[in-house]
């Protein structure tokens, strides 16, 4: 028995020696170009795509790009590499908030602090779902120039009918800023006389990533907007129900996302008024909507925590929305996590954290799928999956390192060791 054990130990030692020798030989042949290299060593990796979690792996970063990913024992590194020992900590792609409304009319010092706090919290990207696009463009220039720490910002232009612009009091903050709501390239009144092709082109030139469809839009206008946006390579995201258009007709247009789970309670009556029935789900109708969303790869921005926070967990809105999200998840509808906030709740808590916790604990989504809803899924929705959204060779080094593993318990999502954005390390 002892002889067999001794032989086994020798065999393991031999194989290990061969592996190390082969690795050393391979590394001798590897030539590294000049650059700043960082090695995240002995990590656990959730790459944002695979169901597998990799243990005892290292990630080599060159400047702002992921250069290599391999087991600790065989990864090759240059001589000048900076090594960060992670001791098994989990790393995942940077988080992307998929439904932000960043406040644009605060003092710059306040805005700067908020942008920094989001990056320290692991949020490296935001899809801004309405706001002042020129302000977000200015922020982006400062962020890209390294003048301020902040996430990547993907802005929305805003299309709605005249009725909305006549009554919505929130538009006053734009007027206070010197804007003319409805007449800006990034905030447009849509009517029968407008050249929608020109309006879409102006929205794109404004710097917006996509067009948000909001209220008081006729079905033929919506259809034309989506068609023109596709021609001009601009994303379109819509509320899950529009005032004059049923949800199934919206998702049949092959736009990119719909927002708000609760809005699937909305239908149009025979009198062309919006009915809201949150007491019972029409499963046949909703199933048809979800099947069309899967067919057209339309992402579902559910904003679930919003209904718990503002209406309570026993409210019709929260109960209905939770059932909708469960059904969407079970059917395989791609979900993106968004809070419908400026990034924080009133008490300063990171809103995206609560959205992810609610998706897991209330809607029954598994932790990996929840993390995917804030990493790879929003990258695909935004059309940036070739450069962001996963821990993959050649992608941007936008990475979160956790002290405690959120795959094991989603409530660990706030336990961040540090964030990398564009390869730069930001400690809490």
PyMOL commands that set and color helices and strands:
alter all, ss='L'
color gray80, all
select helices_A, chain A and resi 2-29+108-120+133-144+162-167+169-176+196-205+219-231+247-251+261-265+283-296+304-311+316-331+351-361+367-372+376-382+410-414
alter helices_A, ss='H'
color red, helices_A
select strands_A, chain A and resi 37-45+54-62+65-71+82-85+90-93+95-100+123-128+152-154+156-161+183-184+187-190+210-213+235-239+257-259+266-268+274-276+299-301+335-336+399-402+416-421+424-427
alter strands_A, ss='S'
color yellow, strands_A
deselect
rebuild
show_as cartoon
